[in-house]
Amino acid sequence: MTHPLLSLQGLTKAYPGVVANDQVSFDIGAGEVHALLGENGAGKSTLVKMIYGLVKPDSGTMLLRGEPYTPSEPRQARADGIAMVFQHFSLFDALNVAENIALGMENPPAMRDLASRIREVSETYGLPLDPYRTVGDLSAGERQRVEIIRCLLQDPKLLIMDEPTSVLTPQEVDILFQTLQKLRSEGTSILYISHKLEEIRTLCDHATILRLGKNVGECVPAETSARDMAEMMVGTALQTPERSGRAFGDVALDITGLSVPAPSAFGTALKNVHLTVRKGEILGIGGVAGNGQDELLGVLSGETLTTDDAVKLEGAPVGHLGPVARRRLGILAAPEERLGHAAAPDMSLTENAMLTAATREGLASRGFLKWGLAQEFAEKVIERFDVRTPGPQNAARSLSGGNLQKFVIGREVLQSPEVLVVNQPTWGVDAAAAAAIRQSLLDLAAGGTAVICISQDLDELMEIADSFAALNEGRLSAPRPTTGLSVDEIGLMMGGAHGMEVAHV
């Protein structure tokens, strides 16, 4: 009898206040692409960390090729043929590709030999990489290639991928899928985590669904609709965001001829950006990662100051004002990077609520911080946005990525902004939570808030945005109404925004 490549039997892991995994069992066959699905906080990350040797299970067993498998650390997992590509890259910008890959190897060969091997493997699997390019100069998709090639050099038997397409263009997704299908044909198994259910239906042979730490079912994705899989994940009917007809008000935010130098050697300069968004309007801004999204949010939030009248709120110059002053006026922002930018990892949710809501929610007075009110506000965010956490005293880093995202977005939405700028609002968030976040943005706009939604998820932008513009090399295309806008037109805008006429909406 042929054994599965990996068999999980009754894996359980508990932390104070929460059971992350509760008697989870399933098998992964050789040469199988197996999806692991579940809403945020369902236990997916804990489970793969046990497989990869980062976390030790409290009980249960794992069998690898029929033999007991108890990795004490990732080094042992890699030695046993298990590799993992994490959602957040672990690369050094100042080093080149080969140097970064060498850092992840136990006994790296001479740099010349390693560079030759990187070229060979990357070309074999359709992910060409120059081993001598500096990582800081790479796009997000190219950085992911570095992580994947680092794993493939280990000749893995099981490759774990956590949200691998969250930073990729549709074209890069196609290339990745071709690579994964080639690996599957060679007998490599893949454990694939993603909230993009149509991708799961296209790529995966089987799927295991987790809910609240338990295995609640399995399915064949190709024979199951994305909606049915989403409802298996959440246990209830899925609510689709509803757009209500609304009239736009006066211009809320206006940017004219904005040019800002790159903030660092690896940043992107903004070049002659024009942008107008009215009260009640949602402007969607798309583009491949690394084309100026973070820099644009910095200018809008006040983290990057401008000395002229390039940025105006209701006709009044605000380019010279910092984040606190802009928040007081009603310009709020939620950046892409959850840990370290949107939230302080080691601070509690109450403390993180205080950091951005002190001004608009009256959480401070004459230098004194009102911690009771801050906790009440944090609890309100947790309840309204269904943030899965034992309580507001828990540190931000203790939350799953999706639950922290819900907290970050909810914290800004509930402050009733005049203008809200969000970057990747549903990154790493499950289908139900993504629908809830999108609905909250639609509700804000219906109440008269001007919303700027920066996202790499084109389906998201088409679902909620009234108009669409694309960032390319720091230039913003002329906005177009989303009604009737085709995917081909969007692709042209994303790839050549700098060559298009710029106009106001």
C-alpha positions in Angstrom: 0.0 0.0 0.0 1.3 3.4 -1.0 1.6 5.8 1.9 0.6 9.5 1.6 3.5 11.8 1.5 2.4 13.5 4.7 -0.3 12.4 7.1 -1.5 14.6 9.9 -3.3 12.7 12.7 -5.2 14.6 15.5 -2.8 17.6 15.6 -3.7 19.9 18.5 -2.1 23.2 19.6 -3.5 25.5 22.3 -2.4 29.0 23.4 -3.7 30.9 26.4 -7.3 31.7 25.6 -7.5 30.0 22.3 -7.2 26.5 20.8 -5.5 27.2 17.5 -5.8 23.6 16.2 -8.2 21.0 17.5 -7.7 17.3 16.4 -6.8 18.2 12.8 -6.3 15.3 10.5 -5.8 15.0 6.8 -3.4 13.5 4.2 -1.3 15.0 1.4 -0.5 12.7 -1.5 2.6 12.6 -3.5 2.4 15.0 -6.5 -0.8 16.6 -5.1 -1.7 20.3 -4.9 -3.6 20.4 -1.6 -5.4 23.6 -0.6 -5.7 24.6 3.1 -8.7 26.9 3.5 -10.2 28.8 6.4 -11.2 32.2 7.5 -8.8 34.4 9.4 -7.9 32.8 12.8 -9.1 29.4 11.7 -5.6 27.9 12.5 -4.0 27.6 9.1 -0.7 29.4 10.1 -0.3 27.4 13.3 -0.8 24.2 11.4 1.8 24.9 8.7 4.2 26.1 11.4 3.9 22.7 13.1 4.6 21.0 9.7 7.6 23.2 9.2 9.1 22.8 12.7 8.4 26.3 14.0 5.8 25.2 16.5 5.6 21.9 18.5 2.1 20.3 18.7 0.6 19.6 22.1 -0.7 16.3 20.9 -1.2 14.3 17.7 1.2 12.8 15.2 2.7 13.4 11.8 3.9 10.7 9.4 6.2 11.5 6.5 6.3 8.7 3.9 4.8 6.5 6.6 7.5 7.2 9.2 7.1 9.3 12.3 7.9 13.0 11.6 8.7 15.3 14.6 10.7 18.3 13.3 12.2 20.3 16.2 13.2 23.2 14.0 12.9 24.4 10.3 16.4 23.1 9.6 15.2 19.6 10.3 12.1 20.1 8.2 14.2 21.2 5.2 16.5 18.3 5.7 13.4 16.0 5.4 12.4 17.6 2.2 9.8 20.2 3.3 10.2 23.9 2.2 8.0 26.9 2.8 7.5 30.2 1.0 6.1 32.6 3.6 3.6 35.4 2.9 6.0 38.0 4.2 9.4 37.9 2.4 12.6 37.6 4.5 15.1 39.3 2.2 17.8 41.9 2.6 17.4 44.8 0.2 21.1 45.7 0.1 22.2 42.2 -0.8 22.0 40.6 -4.2 19.9 37.5 -5.1 22.6 35.0 -4.7 23.7 36.5 -1.3 20.2 36.3 0.0 19.8 32.7 -1.1 23.1 31.8 0.4 22.0 33.1 3.8 19.2 30.5 3.8 21.4 27.5 3.0 23.2 25.3 5.6 26.3 24.9 3.5 26.2 27.3 0.5 28.6 26.6 -2.3 31.0 29.1 -3.8 29.2 32.2 -5.0 30.0 31.5 -8.7 28.7 28.0 -8.4 25.6 29.1 -6.6 24.9 31.8 -9.2 25.1 29.2 -12.0 22.7 26.9 -10.1 20.3 29.8 -9.5 20.2 30.6 -13.2 19.8 26.9 -14.1 16.9 26.2 -11.7 15.2 29.5 -12.3 15.1 29.0 -16.1 14.1 25.4 -15.8 11.0 26.4 -13.8 10.1 29.5 -15.8 11.1 32.0 -13.1 14.2 33.7 -14.6 16.4 35.5 -12.1 19.7 37.4 -12.4 21.7 36.1 -9.3 23.7 39.4 -9.2 20.8 41.8 -9.1 20.3 43.8 -5.9 17.1 42.6 -4.2 16.1 46.2 -3.4 15.8 46.8 -7.1 13.4 43.9 -7.7 9.6 44.1 -8.0 7.4 42.2 -5.5 6.9 39.4 -8.0 10.7 39.0 -8.6 11.3 39.0 -4.8 8.9 36.1 -4.5 10.8 34.3 -7.2 13.9 34.6 -5.0 12.0 32.9 -2.1 10.7 30.2 -4.4 14.1 29.5 -6.0 15.6 29.4 -2.5 13.2 26.5 -1.8 13.6 24.7 -5.1 17.4 24.6 -4.6 16.6 22.2 -1.7 14.8 19.8 -4.0 11.7 19.7 -1.8 9.2 16.9 -1.7 6.6 19.2 -0.1 6.4 22.9 -0.8 4.2 25.0 1.5 3.0 28.3 0.0 1.2 30.9 2.1 -0.8 33.5 0.1 1.7 33.3 -2.8 -0.3 35.5 -5.3 -1.1 38.4 -3.0 1.6 40.6 -4.6 1.5 39.3 -8.1 0.0 40.7 -11.4 -2.4 38.4 -13.3 0.5 37.6 -15.7 2.8 36.7 -12.9 0.1 34.5 -11.4 -0.1 32.6 -14.7 3.7 32.1 -14.6 3.6 30.9 -11.0 0.8 28.4 -11.8 2.9 27.0 -14.7 5.8 26.5 -12.3 3.6 24.8 -9.7 2.1 22.5 -12.4 5.6 21.5 -13.5 6.6 20.7 -9.9 3.4 18.6 -9.5 4.2 16.7 -12.7 7.7 15.9 -11.3 6.1 14.5 -8.1 6.5 17.4 -5.7 3.5 18.0 -3.4 2.3 21.5 -2.7 0.3 22.7 0.3 -1.4 25.9 -0.9 -2.9 28.6 1.3 -4.9 31.3 -0.4 -8.1 33.3 0.1 -8.5 33.6 -3.7 -10.9 30.8 -4.2 -11.0 30.9 -8.0 -7.3 30.3 -7.9 -7.9 27.3 -5.7 -10.5 26.0 -8.2 -8.0 26.3 -11.0 -4.9 24.9 -9.4 -5.7 22.5 -6.5 -6.6 18.8 -6.5 -8.2 18.7 -3.0 -9.0 21.1 -0.3 -9.2 20.8 3.5 -11.3 23.4 5.3 -10.6 24.6 8.8 -13.0 26.5 11.0 -12.2 27.7 14.5 -9.2 25.3 14.6 -11.1 22.2 13.5 -11.2 20.3 10.2 -14.9 20.8 9.1 -14.7 19.3 5.7 -12.9 18.5 2.4 -13.8 19.0 -1.2 -12.6 18.8 -4.8 -12.2 22.5 -5.7 -12.8 22.0 -9.4 -16.2 20.5 -8.6 -17.1 23.1 -5.9 -18.1 26.8 -6.5 -16.1 29.5 -4.8 -19.2 30.6 -2.9 -19.8 27.1 -1.6 -16.2 26.9 -0.4 -16.4 30.3 1.3 -19.6 29.3 3.1 -17.9 26.1 4.3 -15.2 28.3 5.7 -17.5 30.6 7.6 -20.3 28.2 8.4 -23.0 30.7 7.2 -24.4 32.2 4.0 -21.9 34.7 2.4 -23.1 38.3 2.2 -22.2 40.1 -1.0 -21.3 43.8 -0.7 -24.2 46.0 -1.9 -23.7 49.2 -3.8 -26.4 51.8 -3.3 -26.8 54.6 -5.8 -25.3 57.8 -4.5 -24.6 61.3 -5.7 -21.2 62.8 -5.3 -20.7 66.0 -3.4 -18.1 68.7 -3.6 -14.4 68.0 -4.2 -13.0 66.7 -0.9 -9.3 66.1 -1.8 -7.4 67.5 -4.7 -3.8 66.9 -5.8 -2.3 68.9 -8.7 1.1 68.4 -10.3 2.6 66.6 -7.3 6.2 65.4 -7.8 8.1 63.9 -4.8 11.6 62.3 -4.9 12.0 58.7 -3.9 12.3 58.4 -0.1 15.1 55.9 -0.4 17.4 54.2 -2.8 14.7 51.4 -3.3 11.7 53.7 -3.3 9.7 55.2 -6.2 9.5 58.9 -7.1 6.0 60.4 -7.7 5.9 62.2 -11.0 3.4 65.0 -11.8 0.5 63.2 -10.0 -3.0 64.7 -10.5 -5.9 63.3 -8.4 -9.4 64.5 -7.5 -11.9 62.7 -5.3 -15.3 64.0 -4.3 -17.4 63.4 -1.2 -19.2 60.1 -1.5 -16.9 58.8 -4.2 -14.6 55.8 -4.1 -11.5 56.2 -6.3 -9.7 52.9 -7.0 -6.0 53.0 -7.7 -4.4 49.8 -9.1 -0.9 48.9 -10.1 1.8 46.3 -9.7 3.5 46.5 -6.3 6.4 48.9 -6.1 5.1 51.5 -8.5 4.6 54.3 -5.9 1.6 53.0 -3.8 3.4 53.4 -0.4 4.8 56.8 -1.5 1.4 58.1 -2.5 -0.2 57.0 0.7 2.7 58.7 2.6 1.9 62.0 0.8 -1.8 61.7 1.5 -1.5 60.7 5.2 1.1 63.5 6.0 4.0 61.1 6.6 5.7 62.8 3.6 5.3 66.6 3.5 5.2 68.8 0.5 6.1 72.5 0.6 3.6 73.8 -2.0 -0.1 73.7 -2.5 -0.1 70.4 -4.2 -2.4 68.7 -1.7 -5.7 70.4 -0.8 -8.6 69.4 1.5 -11.8 71.2 0.4 -9.6 73.8 -1.3 -7.3 74.5 1.7 -3.6 73.5 1.4 -2.6 70.7 3.7 0.6 69.5 2.1 2.7 71.0 4.9 0.7 69.3 7.7 1.8 66.1 9.4 -0.3 63.0 10.2 -1.8 64.3 13.5 -2.9 67.6 12.1 -4.4 65.9 9.0 -6.3 63.4 11.3 -7.7 66.3 13.2 -9.1 67.7 9.8 -10.4 64.2 8.9 -7.8 62.7 6.5 -7.2 59.2 7.8 -5.1 56.4 6.4 -4.5 52.7 6.7 -1.2 51.6 5.2 -0.4 48.2 3.6 2.1 47.0 6.1 0.1 45.8 9.1 2.9 45.1 11.6 5.3 48.0 12.2 3.4 50.7 10.2 -0.3 50.3 10.7 0.1 48.8 14.2 2.9 48.5 16.8 3.5 44.7 17.1 4.2 44.6 20.9 1.5 47.1 21.9 -1.9 46.0 22.9 -5.0 46.6 20.7 -6.0 49.3 23.2 -2.7 51.0 22.9 -2.8 50.7 19.1 -6.3 52.3 19.2 -4.9 55.2 21.2 -2.1 55.7 18.6 -4.4 56.9 15.8 -7.7 57.6 17.4 -6.6 59.9 20.3 -7.4 63.1 18.4 -10.8 62.2 16.7 -12.2 60.0 19.5 -11.2 62.3 22.4 -8.9 59.7 24.0 -6.5 62.4 25.3 -7.0 65.7 27.1 -4.3 68.2 28.2 -1.6 65.6 28.0 -3.5 62.9 29.9 -4.5 59.6 28.1 -7.9 58.3 28.8 -7.2 54.5 28.8 -10.8 53.6 29.8 -12.2 55.3 26.7 -9.4 53.8 24.5 -10.3 50.3 25.7 -14.0 51.0 25.0 -13.1 52.1 21.5 -10.9 49.1 20.9 -13.7 46.8 22.1 -16.1 48.6 19.7 -13.7 47.9 16.8 -13.3 44.3 17.8 -17.1 43.8 18.0 -18.1 45.7 14.9 -15.4 44.1 12.7 -15.5 40.6 14.2 -11.8 40.6 15.2 -11.0 37.2 16.6 -8.9 37.9 19.8 -9.3 37.1 23.5 -9.6 40.8 24.2 -8.2 44.4 23.7 -5.3 43.7 26.1 -3.8 41.3 23.6 -0.7 42.4 21.6 -1.2 43.2 17.9 1.4 40.6 16.9 -0.7 37.9 18.6 -3.5 38.2 16.0 -3.5 36.4 12.7 -2.7 38.6 9.8 -6.3 38.8 8.6 -7.7 39.7 12.1 -5.1 42.4 12.5 -6.2 43.8 9.2 -9.8 43.9 10.3 -8.7 45.8 13.4 -6.6 48.3 11.5 -9.4 49.0 8.9 -12.1 49.1 11.6 -10.1 51.5 13.8 -10.0 54.1 10.9 -13.5 53.5 9.6 -15.1 54.0 13.0 -13.5 57.4 13.4 -15.8 58.8 10.7 -13.2 60.3 8.4 -13.8 63.0 5.8 -11.2 61.3 3.6 -10.0 57.7 4.0 -7.0 56.4 2.2 -6.5 52.6 2.4 -3.7 50.5 0.8 -4.5 46.8 0.2 -7.5 46.8 2.6 -8.3 43.1 2.2 -4.8 41.7 1.9 -4.6 38.2 3.4 -8.3 38.4 4.6 -10.8 35.6 4.1 -13.8 36.0 1.8 -16.4 36.8 4.5 -14.1 39.4 6.1 -13.1 40.9 2.8 -16.8 41.3 1.9 -17.4 43.0 5.3 -14.5 45.4 4.8 -15.6 46.3 1.3 -19.1 46.9 2.6 -17.7 49.2 5.3 -16.0 51.3 2.6 -19.2 51.4 0.6 -21.1 52.5 3.7 -18.6 55.2 4.4 -18.9 56.6 0.9 -22.7 56.5 1.2 -22.3 58.7 4.2 -20.3 61.2 2.3 -16.7 60.2 3.0 -14.3 60.4 0.1 -12.5 57.0 -0.2 -9.2 56.3 -2.0 -8.7 52.6 -2.2 -5.2 51.5 -3.4 -5.2 47.8 -4.2 -3.6 45.1 -6.4 -6.9 43.1 -6.3 -8.6 44.3 -9.5 -11.8 42.4 -8.7 -12.0 44.3 -5.5 -11.6 47.6 -7.2 -14.2 46.8 -9.9 -16.6 45.7 -7.1 -16.5 48.9 -5.0 -14.8 51.7 -7.0 -16.6 54.4 -8.9 -13.6 55.3 -10.9 -10.2 53.7 -11.6 -6.7 55.0 -12.1 -3.4 53.1 -12.4 0.0 53.8 -10.9 3.0 53.0 -13.1 6.6 54.1 -12.2 5.2 56.8 -9.9 2.9 58.2 -12.6 -0.9 58.2 -12.2 -3.1 57.6 -15.2 -6.2 59.6 -16.0 -9.1 58.2 -13.9 -11.8 56.3 -15.8 -15.3 55.3 -14.7 -15.3 51.7 -13.7 -18.6 51.0 -15.4 -17.8 49.3 -18.6 -14.1 49.2 -18.0 -12.6 46.0 -19.4 -9.7 43.9 -18.0 -7.7 44.6 -21.2 -8.1 48.3 -20.7 -7.1 48.0 -17.0 -4.0 46.1 -18.1 -3.0 48.8 -20.6 -3.5 51.5 -17.9 -1.3 49.5 -15.4 1.4 48.9 -17.9 1.6 52.3 -19.5 0.1 55.0 -17.3 2.9 57.3 -18.0 2.0 57.5 -21.6 -1.6 58.4 -21.1 -3.2 61.8 -20.9 -3.8 62.9 -17.3 -7.1 64.5 -16.6 -9.3 65.2 -13.6 -12.5 63.3 -12.9 
